[in-house]
Amino acid sequence: KVLIAADYGQIELRIPAAVSKDPKLLAAMCADPKSREGDVHGQNVERIFGVSYADQQLPTFNTNLRTRAKNAVFGGLYGSEGQEVQAILAKQILADDTLDVPVPTVPEVHASIVVIRDTYPVLFYEWIPAAIDRCREQGGWTYTLYGRPQFIPEILSPDRYERKHGARKCISHIIQGTAGEIMRQALFELAAYCRDFACLELLLTVHDEVVLECDAECAPDHLDDIVRIMQLGQPLAPVPLVVDIKIASNWEEAH
């Protein structure tokens, strides 16, 4: 037996690229993810920290900078001004004795988030405010791309902190809710596919990843079909759903 691990690549960036049509994010999501043009986080390391993409490929590159750039993107996407992202980074750095780096300050993290917002202005200054306003106009209701509703009463609150919390929930439902529905549909179709093969079993999901177990001798025969099924006919077109897939003999190799 071997494991087959199939992971949706950057799905939480592909969905906002598809809905916002932000030119820079759209271009990155449509490019080869293994190139500089398709590596959003590598590009943002250049913008925020001034480390060239070529230098990021060197063994001496401090990967903590990539983690900080990635957290700045998602912090901006879900409405952080820096405090929450700083807390996450502090926890990661303090928990890893091999990271000999200082914990960034809240102003440093906030400055990184501002760089990200300015890099993708259509997403952050047009689409996100419009989505939040639309939720308010609809009486607190917002919807995924598949039309699944969620009622967010906080967005109508007279308290500005409650409204801010509601705004985060609104964007989270659209993006993460849509990602969850894509995964659910893929699981339905993968389960049906697995029923036709005694050698293949659907085991579990881990975030945006599906893990299957298969007889070693036939595992390579299923890879293309698994990728095709998980792409679901490309519902985010022109942004592609990218599925990274590999065969591993154990859990450690799968990750």
Phi and psi in degrees as a GROMACS rama.xvg file:
@    title "Ramachandran Plot"
@    xaxis  label "Phi"
@    yaxis  label "Psi"
@TYPE xy
-135.521  165.206  VAL-2
-97.9961  144.085  LEU-3
-116.039  117.466  ILE-4
-109.087  119.791  ALA-5
-122.644  120.666  ALA-6
-122.701  133.485  ASP-7
-73.1796  120.194  TYR-8
-81.5437  118.369  GLY-9
55.2703  39.6071  GLN-10
-63.883  -31.032  ILE-11
-74.5582  -8.08356  GLU-12
-102.122  -28.5884  LEU-13
-68.3788  -36.9377  ARG-14
-66.4813  -51.22  ILE-15
-62.5136  -31.6126  PRO-16
-63.6672  -41.5533  ALA-17
-68.5132  -39.4915  ALA-18
-83.8956  -31.4001  VAL-19
-89.8638  -26.1138  SER-20
59.127  28.1485  LYS-21
-60.8671  124.137  ASP-22
-56.9965  -46.3101  PRO-23
-69.0071  -42.7662  LYS-24
-69.2026  -38.72  LEU-25
-62.2011  -44.5351  LEU-26
-61.9249  -42.0657  ALA-27
-65.8663  -40.6005  ALA-28
-73.4536  -19.5623  MET-29
-94.4632  -5.68222  CYS-30
-91.5423  169.86  ALA-31
-63.2692  119.241  ASP-32
-63.8231  -14.0123  PRO-33
-93.7629  3.5627  LYS-34
-105.714  166.818  SER-35
-60.511  -40.5076  ARG-36
-62.567  -29.2131  GLU-37
-101.534  1.22511  GLY-38
-99.1484  89.5497  ASP-39
-58.2528  -45.8649  VAL-40
-70.4365  -35.0371  HIS-41
-64.4641  -41.6375  GLY-42
-60.5834  -41.6051  GLN-43
-73.2416  -26.5951  ASN-44
-62.55  -40.3775  VAL-45
-61.1793  -46.2012  GLU-46
-67.9875  -43.3657  ARG-47
-82.8389  -43.2377  ILE-48
-111.731  -6.18747  PHE-49
71.3261  22.1687  GLY-50
-97.3543  119.678  VAL-51
-62.7632  156.845  SER-52
-62.4927  -37.282  TYR-53
-61.9662  -41.571  ALA-54
-69.2286  -25.7949  ASP-55
-68.9778  -18.5406  GLN-56
-86.169  -6.98508  GLN-57
-78.0374  150.381  LEU-58
-61.1862  -23.9359  PRO-59
-84.0244  -2.91532  THR-60
-65.0154  134.646  PHE-61
-81.5133  102.363  ASN-62
-65.8938  -14.0834  THR-63
-59.7923  -30.2148  ASN-64
-66.6562  -36.3979  LEU-65
-66.9922  -40.5065  ARG-66
-61.1736  -42.4038  THR-67
-64.8824  -40.3615  ARG-68
-64.7515  -41.1942  ALA-69
-64.0654  -43.9596  LYS-70
-66.4718  -32.1811  ASN-71
-64.1665  -39.2052  ALA-72
-61.415  -50.9248  VAL-73
-74.7159  -28.495  PHE-74
-62.8267  -44.7823  GLY-75
-64.0508  -40.8488  GLY-76
-63.2281  -37.8051  LEU-77
-105.522  22.5716  TYR-78
85.1505  16.916  GLY-79
-77.8416  146.094  SER-80
-100.592  2.85011  GLU-81
130.37  -31.23  GLY-82
-63.7067  -46.9545  GLN-83
-66.3771  -41.8549  GLU-84
-65.8196  -40.5606  VAL-85
-61.2591  -40.1854  GLN-86
-64.3904  -40.0672  ALA-87
-64.4491  -45.9113  ILE-88
-64.1054  -40.8977  LEU-89
-60.8191  -41.9842  ALA-90
-63.9131  -43.1325  LYS-91
-64.85  -44.2098  GLN-92
-68.2494  -43.9513  ILE-93
-70.622  -23.546  LEU-94
-83.3271  -11.9494  ALA-95
-117.218  107.388  ASP-96
-66.6692  -18.5127  ASP-97
-81.3536  -12.2463  THR-98
-89.3228  99.3435  LEU-99
-91.5464  66.6691  ASP-100
-135.857  150.162  VAL-101
-75.4168  152.422  PRO-102
-73.5238  126.353  VAL-103
-67.113  149.839  PRO-104
-79.0486  163.574  THR-105
-60.5078  -44.193  VAL-106
-59.6952  -37.2576  PRO-107
-64.5469  -43.2225  GLU-108
-65.7859  -42.6232  VAL-109
-60.7252  -41.1987  HIS-110
-61.5333  -37.2707  ALA-111
-64.7895  -41.5171  SER-112
-64.5186  -38.4212  ILE-113
-62.3928  -41.812  VAL-114
-58.3424  -44.0803  VAL-115
-63.144  -45.9483  ILE-116
-62.2881  -40.0429  ARG-117
-70.8159  -24.363  ASP-118
-73.3986  -35.1798  THR-119
-121.005  68.0537  TYR-120
-66.0738  -33.0654  PRO-121
-65.0198  -41.6369  VAL-122
-65.3764  -51.6438  LEU-123
-85.1286  -30.7957  PHE-124
-107.001  -7.60805  TYR-125
-121.271  -61.542  GLU-126
-67.3817  -48.0544  TRP-127
-61.1877  -49.5887  ILE-128
-59.9769  -37.8894  PRO-129
-66.1195  -38.5527  ALA-130
-65.6938  -38.8622  ALA-131
-68.3005  -43.814  ILE-132
-62.3348  -39.9418  ASP-133
-63.5792  -38.3398  ARG-134
-61.9533  -43.596  CYS-135
-63.3012  -43.7305  ARG-136
-65.01  -26.1753  GLU-137
-91.9292  18.494  GLN-138
72.5843  25.2321  GLY-139
97.4517  5.20819  GLY-140
-98.3611  137.756  TRP-141
-135.887  165.618  THR-142
-140.155  146.611  TYR-143
-74.8285  175.109  THR-144
-65.6361  -19.7887  LEU-145
-93.6467  3.00945  TYR-146
89.0618  9.0403  GLY-147
-76.0315  125.021  ARG-148
-86.7583  157.382  PRO-149
-144.23  133.597  GLN-150
-91.7781  127.481  PHE-151
-123.924  85.6388  ILE-152
-65.0734  -26.2708  PRO-153
-59.3704  -28.8666  GLU-154
-69.5253  -14.3821  ILE-155
-102.313  2.99812  LEU-156
-68.8457  146.609  SER-157
-71.6649  -15.6462  PRO-158
-84.6697  124.558  ASP-159
-67.961  -27.9816  ARG-160
-70.334  -38.3849  TYR-161
-65.034  -41.5208  GLU-162
-62.6483  -40.4076  ARG-163
-63.5512  -42.0247  LYS-164
-61.5288  -42.3492  HIS-165
-63.4974  -37.6908  GLY-166
-62.8907  -40.0391  ALA-167
-63.5885  -43.0251  ARG-168
-63.2648  -36.0534  LYS-169
-60.7819  -52.4347  CYS-170
-66.7399  -38.3842  ILE-171
-61.8517  -41.603  SER-172
-64.444  -42.6504  HIS-173
-63.4537  -46.7977  ILE-174
-83.2632  -58.7959  ILE-175
-70.5195  -33.8057  GLN-176
-63.71  -42.8708  GLY-177
-64.1044  -42.1099  THR-178
-60.1214  -40.8288  ALA-179
-63.6804  -37.3214  GLY-180
-70.9161  -36.5859  GLU-181
-61.4931  -45.2692  ILE-182
-62.6393  -42.4958  MET-183
-63.2616  -44.452  ARG-184
-62.7221  -40.5047  GLN-185
-62.4171  -39.4798  ALA-186
-65.0684  -40.9299  LEU-187
-57.533  -46.6042  PHE-188
-73.8495  -34.592  GLU-189
-67.0624  -39.1899  LEU-190
-61.5842  -41.8805  ALA-191
-64.7727  -39.8748  ALA-192
-63.9615  -43.7908  TYR-193
-64.5913  -28.8545  CYS-194
-63.7149  -19.0774  ARG-195
-87.1656  -3.02289  ASP-196
-134.704  117.882  PHE-197
-67.2595  -21.4528  ALA-198
-85.182  -6.07495  CYS-199
-124.253  132.932  LEU-200
-137.115  134.336  GLU-201
-81.9534  122.369  LEU-202
-97.9792  -59.2499  LEU-203
-167.095  171.436  LEU-204
-117.473  150.074  THR-205
-132.26  102.724  VAL-206
56.907  -112.887  HIS-207
-100.386  21.2605  ASP-208
-118.265  141.385  GLU-209
-108.735  135.448  VAL-210
-119.052  127.449  VAL-211
-120.672  159.918  LEU-212
-116.923  140.566  GLU-213
-148.46  152.807  CYS-214
-61.7329  135.587  ASP-215
-58.6877  -38.3112  ALA-216
-70.7044  -25.2127  GLU-217
-107.134  -3.12093  CYS-218
-55.6669  -45.1529  ALA-219
-60.1173  -26.3586  PRO-220
-69.6659  -18.2192  ASP-221
-100.7  -9.84519  HIS-222
-60.5507  -47.8673  LEU-223
-62.6924  -39.9182  ASP-224
-66.5206  -39.785  ASP-225
-63.5955  -44.041  ILE-226
-61.8065  -46.0609  VAL-227
-59.573  -44.4125  ARG-228
-63.0384  -45.2995  ILE-229
-69.5415  -21.4626  MET-230
-76.2136  -15.7112  GLN-231
53.0525  32.6048  LEU-232
72.2927  18.1627  GLY-233
58.4797  68.7365  GLN-234
-70.3611  -15.3398  PRO-235
-99.7741  9.50971  LEU-236
-48.7813  136.749  ALA-237
-82.8063  -3.27317  PRO-238
-77.7737  123.071  VAL-239
-80.3069  143.739  PRO-240
-81.3865  115.763  LEU-241
-100.077  130.46  VAL-242
-118.259  117.099  VAL-243
-92.1465  127.74  ASP-244
-134.499  143.585  ILE-245
-155.035  160.271  LYS-246
-104.559  135.623  ILE-247
-138.931  148.816  ALA-248
-86.7247  -14.1661  SER-249
-154.244  174.188  ASN-250
-64.6962  -38.4342  TRP-251
-62.5717  -43.2836  GLU-252
-65.9836  -30.4959  GLU-253
-67.6391  -19.2541  ALA-254
